Amino acid sequence: MSRRNPEKVVDLSTLIDSYKNSKDNENEYKKLSKDLGDQIKSEFESRKIDKFASDKYVATVSITQKESINQDRAIIILKDNLSDDQLDQVIKTKEYIDEDALEKLIYNGEVQADLLASAIEKGKPTSTLRIKDKK
C-alpha cells in the first residue's frame, strides 16, 4: 500500500446492513406506491374521470387495450394470400410469424393490414397512472 494512494477500508458489515435496510425500505415503498396507485385508479374508475388535479399535481389515467396476433389463424390467412417468397420471409420453419417482416410487408403496401383483422386478439386492458408537477 503506497502513501500516495491509501486504500480506503470499507466496513463490509455496515455496507451489507445498509444495503439490506435500503432494500427493505424500497420494497415497502414499492408496495405502498402500488396500493396507492391501485386505489387512485379505482377512484378514477368509480367517478368515471380520467384526470384530476390536487394543489400540487395533476393525475391522469389512460386505458390501453393490448393486442396480440393469433399465430395459427394468421399463418392460415397468410398462406392463402402471399407468394412463396413472401411466405419464406414471414413464416419461419417453426411456423411462427416474423412480426418485423410482416410489419415491413404491411408498411410497404404488399399486405393489407385489415386482411389479418380476424387474427388480432384483444388482451386485458391496462390502466396507466401518470402524476406530474402542476404548472
C-alpha positions as CSV (number, residue, x, y, z in Angstrom):
1,M,0.0,0.0,0.0
2,S,1.6,3.3,-1.1
3,R,1.4,6.5,0.9
4,R,0.1,8.4,-2.2
5,N,-2.9,6.2,-2.7
6,P,-4.0,4.8,0.6
7,E,-6.6,2.2,0.2
8,K,-10.0,3.1,1.7
9,V,-11.1,0.4,4.2
10,V,-14.7,-0.4,3.8
11,D,-16.7,-1.8,6.7
12,L,-18.4,-4.6,4.9
13,S,-20.8,-5.3,7.8
14,T,-22.1,-1.8,7.7
15,L,-22.3,-1.8,4.0
16,I,-24.4,-5.0,4.0
17,D,-26.6,-3.8,6.8
18,S,-27.2,-0.5,4.9
19,Y,-28.0,-2.3,1.7
20,K,-30.5,-4.7,3.4
21,N,-32.2,-1.8,5.2
22,S,-32.3,0.2,1.9
23,K,-33.8,-2.8,0.0
24,D,-36.4,-3.3,2.8
25,N,-37.4,0.3,2.5
26,E,-37.5,0.1,-1.3
27,N,-39.8,-2.9,-1.1
28,E,-42.1,-1.3,1.5
29,Y,-42.4,1.9,-0.6
30,K,-43.0,-0.1,-3.8
31,K,-45.8,-2.0,-2.1
32,L,-47.2,1.3,-0.7
33,S,-47.0,3.0,-4.1
34,K,-48.7,0.1,-5.9
35,D,-51.5,0.1,-3.3
36,L,-52.0,3.9,-3.6
37,G,-51.8,3.7,-7.4
38,D,-54.4,1.0,-7.5
39,Q,-56.7,3.0,-5.1
40,I,-56.3,6.1,-7.3
41,K,-57.2,4.1,-10.4
42,S,-60.2,2.6,-8.7
43,E,-61.4,6.1,-7.6
44,F,-61.0,7.4,-11.2
45,E,-63.0,4.4,-12.5
46,S,-65.8,4.8,-9.9
47,R,-66.0,8.5,-10.6
48,K,-65.8,8.0,-14.3
49,I,-63.0,10.5,-14.7
50,D,-59.6,10.4,-16.4
51,K,-57.9,13.5,-15.0
52,F,-57.8,15.1,-11.5
53,A,-55.7,18.0,-10.1
54,S,-54.6,18.4,-6.5
55,D,-52.9,21.5,-5.2
56,K,-49.5,20.2,-6.4
57,Y,-50.1,17.5,-9.0
58,V,-52.2,16.5,-12.0
59,A,-53.1,12.8,-12.3
60,T,-54.3,11.2,-15.4
61,V,-55.4,7.6,-16.0
62,S,-55.5,6.2,-19.6
63,I,-56.8,2.8,-20.6
64,T,-54.9,0.9,-23.4
65,Q,-56.1,-2.3,-25.0
66,K,-53.2,-4.8,-25.5
67,E,-53.4,-6.8,-28.7
68,S,-51.6,-9.9,-29.8
69,I,-51.8,-11.9,-33.0
70,N,-53.3,-15.4,-33.1
71,Q,-50.3,-17.0,-34.8
72,D,-52.2,-20.1,-36.1
73,R,-55.0,-18.1,-37.7
74,A,-52.6,-15.5,-39.2
75,I,-50.5,-18.3,-40.7
76,I,-53.6,-19.8,-42.5
77,I,-54.5,-16.3,-43.8
78,L,-51.0,-15.5,-45.0
79,K,-50.6,-18.9,-46.7
80,D,-53.8,-18.2,-48.7
81,N,-52.7,-14.6,-49.6
82,L,-48.9,-14.4,-50.0
83,S,-46.5,-15.6,-52.6
84,D,-44.0,-18.3,-51.8
85,D,-41.2,-15.7,-51.5
86,Q,-43.2,-13.6,-49.1
87,L,-44.2,-16.6,-47.0
88,D,-40.5,-17.6,-46.7
89,Q,-39.8,-14.1,-45.2
90,V,-42.8,-14.1,-42.8
91,I,-43.5,-17.7,-41.9
92,K,-40.5,-19.5,-40.4
93,T,-39.7,-23.2,-40.3
94,K,-41.2,-23.5,-36.8
95,E,-44.2,-21.7,-38.3
96,Y,-44.3,-18.5,-36.3
97,I,-44.8,-15.1,-37.7
98,D,-41.7,-12.8,-38.0
99,E,-43.6,-9.7,-36.9
100,D,-40.9,-7.4,-38.1
101,A,-41.1,-8.8,-41.6
102,L,-44.9,-8.8,-41.6
103,E,-44.8,-5.2,-40.4
104,K,-42.5,-4.3,-43.4
105,L,-44.8,-6.0,-45.8
106,I,-47.7,-4.1,-44.4
107,Y,-45.8,-0.8,-44.3
108,N,-44.7,-1.3,-48.0
109,G,-48.3,-2.0,-49.0
110,E,-47.6,-5.6,-50.0
111,V,-50.1,-6.9,-47.4
112,Q,-53.3,-5.1,-46.3
113,A,-53.4,-4.9,-42.5
114,D,-57.2,-5.5,-42.5
115,L,-56.5,-8.9,-44.0
116,L,-55.4,-10.0,-40.6
117,A,-58.2,-8.3,-38.6
118,S,-59.8,-11.7,-37.6
119,A,-56.4,-12.9,-36.3
120,I,-56.0,-10.0,-33.9
121,E,-56.9,-10.8,-30.3
122,K,-57.6,-8.2,-27.7
123,G,-55.7,-8.5,-24.4
124,K,-56.6,-7.4,-20.9
125,P,-56.9,-3.6,-20.7
126,T,-54.0,-1.9,-18.9
127,S,-54.6,1.2,-16.8
128,T,-51.7,3.6,-16.6
129,L,-51.4,6.3,-14.0
130,R,-49.2,9.4,-14.5
131,I,-48.6,12.1,-11.9
132,K,-46.6,15.2,-12.7
133,D,-46.0,18.6,-11.2
134,K,-48.7,21.1,-11.6
135,K,-47.7,24.1,-13.8
